[in-house]
Amino acid sequence: MPFAFVLYPNPLDAHVTLKPDSGGAVAGIPYTDASGRPGQLCTLADSTPSGHGAELTLEAPGYLLQRVRGFLLVYPDTGTARLQVDDFTLTPEPVAPAPGPTPPPSTSHDPATIIQEVYATGQYNLGTHEGCGTFTEGCLAALMAQHSKAWGHILKTPGQNQYQGHAVDALMLLAGSGNGIYDIITSSVSPEAKPAYNYVGPPDPDLWYQPTDVKGVSLIARPTRLVHVSAIPHANA
């Protein structure tokens, strides 16, 4: 008489396989016991020896595989079988792939978006003179890297409102499409200050210059005539 091995997996529709060491593998099929409890049934051949080893495997989508080993005991008088488990093997969790390289800065942003993204870092207080000045420097570095190497500071002389020798709230695009002088802060050094991208007028080559400490871009010396920079390439060219 075949032996009935009944088990109750969770989830109920997990794929169940019982493999006696004596040979043969039996898959579980839906089963409901006399009490109405649903489970699965593995039917073993009546030649299955008792006390030999067996392996039980349960697997289901979205779950880690579970595999246990033990002694398979069969009971001829009742036609049932039980697995006395004494060997437990944990399944390692899937290893997350190593992070890839950091993608390069986007080259698809327009200047206004780049300026807003610099401000969104939360590093700049536009209510202060220093905050506006460092914001202007941060915007220049980002614009040179992501938009055009023709961006530069606006030179200021002693006595003029300035930060480190340049305009505190404006930048200049010397050449290329959209060239000109732009205010990048409205109501600077006040509680109402916020980022902007407002055209002021045409570029002035005599006032354009770039710092010597912008990293990651090719620096361009301050020209004396616009013709010197007419071939300055865009970063995304």
C-alpha positions as a Markdown table, in Angstrom:
| # | Residue | x | y | z |
|---|---|---|---|---|
| 1 | Met | 0.0 | 0.0 | 0.0 |
| 2 | Pro | 1.4 | 3.5 | -0.9 |
| 3 | Phe | 2.3 | 5.8 | 1.9 |
| 4 | Ala | 0.8 | 9.3 | 2.3 |
| 5 | Phe | 3.1 | 12.1 | 3.3 |
| 6 | Val | 1.0 | 15.2 | 4.1 |
| 7 | Leu | 2.4 | 18.7 | 4.8 |
| 8 | Tyr | 1.0 | 22.2 | 5.1 |
| 9 | Pro | 3.2 | 24.7 | 3.3 |
| 10 | Asn | 2.8 | 28.5 | 3.4 |
| 11 | Pro | 2.1 | 29.7 | 0.8 |
| 12 | Leu | -0.2 | 26.9 | 0.1 |
| 13 | Asp | 0.7 | 26.7 | -3.6 |
| 14 | Ala | 4.4 | 26.3 | -3.0 |
| 15 | His | 6.1 | 23.7 | -5.2 |
| 16 | Val | 6.9 | 20.8 | -2.9 |
| 17 | Thr | 9.3 | 18.0 | -3.7 |
| 18 | Leu | 10.1 | 15.0 | -1.5 |
| 19 | Lys | 13.2 | 13.0 | -2.5 |
| 20 | Pro | 13.9 | 9.8 | -0.6 |
| 21 | Asp | 17.5 | 8.7 | -0.7 |
| 22 | Ser | 16.3 | 5.3 | -1.8 |
| 23 | Gly | 15.3 | 6.8 | -5.1 |
| 24 | Gly | 12.6 | 8.7 | -6.8 |
| 25 | Ala | 11.2 | 12.2 | -6.3 |
| 26 | Val | 7.6 | 12.9 | -5.5 |
| 27 | Ala | 5.9 | 16.2 | -6.1 |
| 28 | Gly | 3.1 | 17.4 | -3.8 |
| 29 | Ile | -0.4 | 17.8 | -5.0 |
| 30 | Pro | -3.4 | 19.6 | -3.4 |
| 31 | Tyr | -4.9 | 17.8 | -0.5 |
| 32 | Thr | -7.5 | 18.5 | 2.2 |
| 33 | Asp | -7.6 | 16.5 | 5.4 |
| 34 | Ala | -10.6 | 15.3 | 7.3 |
| 35 | Ser | -10.8 | 18.5 | 9.4 |
| 36 | Gly | -11.0 | 20.6 | 6.2 |
| 37 | Arg | -7.4 | 21.9 | 6.5 |
| 38 | Pro | -5.9 | 22.3 | 3.0 |
| 39 | Gly | -2.3 | 21.2 | 2.4 |
| 40 | Gln | -0.3 | 19.0 | -0.1 |
| 41 | Leu | 0.1 | 15.3 | -0.4 |
| 42 | Cys | 3.2 | 13.4 | -1.6 |
| 43 | Thr | 2.4 | 9.7 | -2.3 |
| 44 | Leu | 5.3 | 7.4 | -1.7 |
| 45 | Ala | 5.7 | 3.9 | -3.2 |
| 46 | Asp | 4.9 | 1.0 | -0.9 |
| 47 | Ser | 8.5 | -0.2 | -1.4 |
| 48 | Thr | 9.9 | 3.0 | 0.3 |
| 49 | Pro | 12.1 | 1.9 | 3.2 |
| 50 | Ser | 11.6 | 3.4 | 6.7 |
| 51 | Gly | 14.4 | 5.2 | 8.5 |
| 52 | His | 16.3 | 6.2 | 5.4 |
| 53 | Gly | 17.3 | 9.8 | 4.6 |
| 54 | Ala | 15.2 | 12.1 | 2.5 |
| 55 | Glu | 15.2 | 15.7 | 1.4 |
| 56 | Leu | 12.2 | 18.0 | 1.3 |
| 57 | Thr | 12.3 | 21.2 | -0.9 |
| 58 | Leu | 9.8 | 24.0 | -0.9 |
| 59 | Glu | 10.0 | 26.9 | -3.3 |
| 60 | Ala | 7.6 | 29.7 | -4.5 |
| 61 | Pro | 8.0 | 32.9 | -6.5 |
| 62 | Gly | 9.1 | 35.8 | -4.2 |
| 63 | Tyr | 10.3 | 33.5 | -1.4 |
| 64 | Leu | 13.6 | 32.1 | -0.5 |
| 65 | Leu | 13.9 | 28.4 | -1.2 |
| 66 | Gln | 13.7 | 26.1 | 1.9 |
| 67 | Arg | 15.4 | 22.8 | 1.9 |
| 68 | Val | 15.5 | 20.3 | 4.9 |
| 69 | Arg | 16.8 | 16.8 | 5.4 |
| 70 | Gly | 15.8 | 14.1 | 7.8 |
| 71 | Phe | 14.8 | 10.5 | 8.4 |
| 72 | Leu | 11.8 | 9.3 | 6.4 |
| 73 | Leu | 9.6 | 7.1 | 8.6 |
| 74 | Val | 6.8 | 5.0 | 7.0 |
| 75 | Tyr | 4.0 | 3.4 | 9.0 |
| 76 | Pro | 2.5 | 0.3 | 7.1 |
| 77 | Asp | -0.4 | 0.0 | 9.6 |
| 78 | Thr | -1.8 | 3.5 | 8.8 |
| 79 | Gly | -0.3 | 4.0 | 5.3 |
| 80 | Thr | 1.3 | 7.3 | 6.4 |
| 81 | Ala | 4.8 | 8.7 | 6.4 |
| 82 | Arg | 6.6 | 11.4 | 8.4 |
| 83 | Leu | 9.9 | 13.2 | 7.9 |
| 84 | Gln | 11.9 | 13.4 | 11.1 |
| 85 | Val | 14.0 | 16.5 | 10.3 |
| 86 | Asp | 17.5 | 16.9 | 11.8 |
| 87 | Asp | 19.3 | 18.7 | 9.0 |
| 88 | Phe | 18.6 | 22.3 | 8.3 |
| 89 | Thr | 20.2 | 24.4 | 5.5 |
| 90 | Leu | 19.5 | 28.1 | 5.2 |
| 91 | Thr | 19.3 | 29.7 | 1.8 |
| 92 | Pro | 21.4 | 32.8 | 1.4 |
| 93 | Glu | 19.6 | 36.0 | 0.5 |
| 94 | Pro | 20.3 | 37.2 | -3.0 |
| 95 | Val | 23.3 | 39.4 | -3.1 |
| 96 | Ala | 22.6 | 42.9 | -4.4 |
| 97 | Pro | 24.7 | 43.8 | -7.4 |
| 98 | Ala | 27.6 | 46.2 | -6.7 |
| 99 | Pro | 26.7 | 49.8 | -7.5 |
| 100 | Gly | 27.9 | 50.9 | -10.9 |
| 101 | Pro | 30.0 | 54.0 | -11.5 |
| 102 | Thr | 28.6 | 57.4 | -10.7 |
| 103 | Pro | 26.9 | 58.7 | -13.9 |
| 104 | Pro | 28.4 | 61.9 | -15.3 |
| 105 | Pro | 26.6 | 65.2 | -14.8 |
| 106 | Ser | 23.6 | 65.7 | -17.0 |
| 107 | Thr | 24.4 | 67.7 | -20.1 |
| 108 | Ser | 20.7 | 68.1 | -21.1 |
| 109 | His | 19.9 | 70.9 | -18.6 |
| 110 | Asp | 19.3 | 74.5 | -19.6 |
| 111 | Pro | 21.1 | 77.1 | -17.5 |
| 112 | Ala | 18.0 | 78.1 | -15.5 |
| 113 | Thr | 17.5 | 74.4 | -14.5 |
| 114 | Ile | 21.2 | 74.1 | -13.5 |
| 115 | Ile | 20.9 | 77.2 | -11.3 |
| 116 | Gln | 17.8 | 75.9 | -9.6 |
| 117 | Glu | 19.6 | 72.5 | -8.9 |
| 118 | Val | 22.6 | 74.3 | -7.4 |
| 119 | Tyr | 20.3 | 76.1 | -5.0 |
| 120 | Ala | 18.4 | 72.9 | -4.2 |
| 121 | Thr | 21.5 | 71.5 | -2.6 |
| 122 | Gly | 20.6 | 73.7 | 0.4 |
| 123 | Gln | 24.2 | 74.9 | 0.8 |
| 124 | Tyr | 23.5 | 78.6 | 0.1 |
| 125 | Asn | 21.8 | 81.3 | 2.2 |
| 126 | Leu | 20.9 | 84.0 | -0.3 |
| 127 | Gly | 19.9 | 86.3 | 2.6 |
| 128 | Thr | 23.6 | 87.0 | 3.2 |
| 129 | His | 26.3 | 88.7 | 1.1 |
| 130 | Glu | 28.6 | 85.7 | 1.4 |
| 131 | Gly | 25.8 | 83.2 | 0.6 |
| 132 | Cys | 25.1 | 85.0 | -2.6 |
| 133 | Gly | 28.7 | 85.2 | -3.5 |
| 134 | Thr | 29.4 | 81.5 | -2.9 |
| 135 | Phe | 26.1 | 80.6 | -4.7 |
| 136 | Thr | 27.3 | 82.6 | -7.8 |
| 137 | Glu | 30.6 | 80.7 | -7.7 |
| 138 | Gly | 28.8 | 77.3 | -7.3 |
| 139 | Cys | 26.5 | 78.2 | -10.3 |
| 140 | Leu | 29.5 | 79.1 | -12.5 |
| 141 | Ala | 31.2 | 75.7 | -11.8 |
| 142 | Ala | 28.0 | 73.8 | -12.6 |
| 143 | Leu | 27.3 | 75.9 | -15.7 |
| 144 | Met | 30.8 | 75.4 | -17.1 |
| 145 | Ala | 30.6 | 71.6 | -16.5 |
| 146 | Gln | 27.1 | 71.0 | -17.7 |
| 147 | His | 26.3 | 73.7 | -20.3 |
| 148 | Ser | 29.2 | 75.8 | -21.7 |
| 149 | Lys | 32.8 | 76.6 | -21.0 |
| 150 | Ala | 32.1 | 80.1 | -22.1 |
| 151 | Trp | 30.4 | 81.0 | -18.8 |
| 152 | Gly | 32.4 | 83.3 | -16.5 |
| 153 | His | 32.3 | 85.9 | -13.7 |
| 154 | Ile | 31.7 | 89.6 | -14.1 |
| 155 | Leu | 34.8 | 91.5 | -13.0 |
| 156 | Lys | 34.2 | 94.1 | -10.3 |
| 157 | Thr | 36.6 | 96.8 | -9.1 |
| 158 | Pro | 37.3 | 98.0 | -5.5 |
| 159 | Gly | 34.4 | 100.1 | -4.3 |
| 160 | Gln | 31.8 | 98.2 | -6.3 |
| 161 | Asn | 29.4 | 95.6 | -4.7 |
| 162 | Gln | 31.4 | 92.4 | -5.1 |
| 163 | Tyr | 32.4 | 89.1 | -3.7 |
| 164 | Gln | 36.0 | 88.0 | -4.2 |
| 165 | Gly | 36.4 | 90.4 | -7.1 |
| 166 | His | 33.3 | 89.4 | -9.0 |
| 167 | Ala | 29.6 | 90.2 | -9.2 |
| 168 | Val | 27.7 | 88.9 | -6.2 |
| 169 | Asp | 24.6 | 87.9 | -8.1 |
| 170 | Ala | 25.3 | 87.7 | -11.9 |
| 171 | Leu | 27.2 | 85.7 | -14.5 |
| 172 | Met | 28.1 | 86.1 | -18.1 |
| 173 | Leu | 27.9 | 83.8 | -21.1 |
| 174 | Leu | 30.5 | 85.2 | -23.4 |
| 175 | Ala | 29.8 | 83.2 | -26.6 |
| 176 | Gly | 27.4 | 80.8 | -28.1 |
| 177 | Ser | 23.7 | 80.6 | -28.2 |
| 178 | Gly | 22.0 | 82.8 | -25.7 |
| 179 | Asn | 25.2 | 84.7 | -24.8 |
| 180 | Gly | 24.8 | 87.7 | -22.5 |
| 181 | Ile | 24.8 | 88.9 | -18.9 |
| 182 | Tyr | 22.3 | 87.2 | -16.5 |
| 183 | Asp | 21.2 | 88.0 | -13.0 |
| 184 | Ile | 21.0 | 84.7 | -11.2 |
| 185 | Ile | 19.5 | 86.0 | -7.9 |
| 186 | Thr | 16.5 | 88.3 | -7.4 |
| 187 | Ser | 16.4 | 90.6 | -4.3 |
| 188 | Ser | 19.9 | 89.4 | -3.3 |
| 189 | Val | 21.0 | 89.6 | 0.3 |
| 190 | Ser | 17.5 | 89.8 | 1.6 |
| 191 | Pro | 14.9 | 87.5 | 3.0 |
| 192 | Glu | 13.1 | 87.6 | -0.4 |
| 193 | Ala | 16.2 | 86.5 | -2.3 |
| 194 | Lys | 15.7 | 83.5 | -4.7 |
| 195 | Pro | 17.4 | 82.0 | -7.7 |
| 196 | Ala | 16.7 | 83.5 | -11.1 |
| 197 | Tyr | 17.9 | 83.5 | -14.7 |
| 198 | Asn | 17.1 | 87.0 | -16.1 |
| 199 | Tyr | 18.8 | 88.4 | -19.1 |
| 200 | Val | 20.4 | 91.8 | -18.4 |
| 201 | Gly | 22.2 | 92.7 | -21.6 |
| 202 | Pro | 24.9 | 91.6 | -24.1 |
| 203 | Pro | 28.2 | 90.1 | -23.0 |
| 204 | Asp | 31.2 | 92.5 | -22.2 |
| 205 | Pro | 34.5 | 90.7 | -23.0 |
| 206 | Asp | 36.4 | 93.2 | -20.9 |
| 207 | Leu | 34.5 | 92.2 | -17.7 |
| 208 | Trp | 34.4 | 88.5 | -18.3 |
| 209 | Tyr | 36.8 | 86.2 | -16.5 |
| 210 | Gln | 37.0 | 82.7 | -15.0 |
| 211 | Pro | 38.5 | 81.7 | -11.6 |
| 212 | Thr | 41.6 | 79.6 | -11.4 |
| 213 | Asp | 40.1 | 77.1 | -8.9 |
| 214 | Val | 37.1 | 75.7 | -10.8 |
| 215 | Lys | 38.0 | 72.0 | -10.9 |
| 216 | Gly | 37.0 | 69.5 | -13.6 |
| 217 | Val | 36.8 | 71.9 | -16.5 |
| 218 | Ser | 39.2 | 73.4 | -19.0 |
| 219 | Leu | 40.0 | 76.9 | -17.8 |
| 220 | Ile | 40.1 | 79.8 | -20.2 |
| 221 | Ala | 42.1 | 83.0 | -19.6 |
| 222 | Arg | 40.1 | 86.2 | -19.6 |
| 223 | Pro | 40.2 | 87.5 | -23.1 |
| 224 | Thr | 40.6 | 91.1 | -24.3 |
| 225 | Arg | 38.4 | 90.7 | -27.4 |
| 226 | Leu | 35.4 | 88.5 | -28.1 |
| 227 | Val | 37.1 | 87.0 | -31.2 |
| 228 | His | 39.5 | 85.2 | -28.9 |
| 229 | Val | 36.6 | 83.0 | -27.5 |
| 230 | Ser | 34.4 | 82.7 | -30.6 |
| 231 | Ala | 35.2 | 79.0 | -30.9 |
| 232 | Ile | 34.7 | 78.1 | -27.2 |
| 233 | Pro | 32.8 | 74.7 | -27.3 |
| 234 | His | 29.8 | 73.8 | -25.2 |
| 235 | Ala | 30.3 | 71.1 | -22.6 |
| 236 | Asn | 27.7 | 69.0 | -24.3 |
| 237 | Ala | 28.9 | 69.6 | -27.9 |
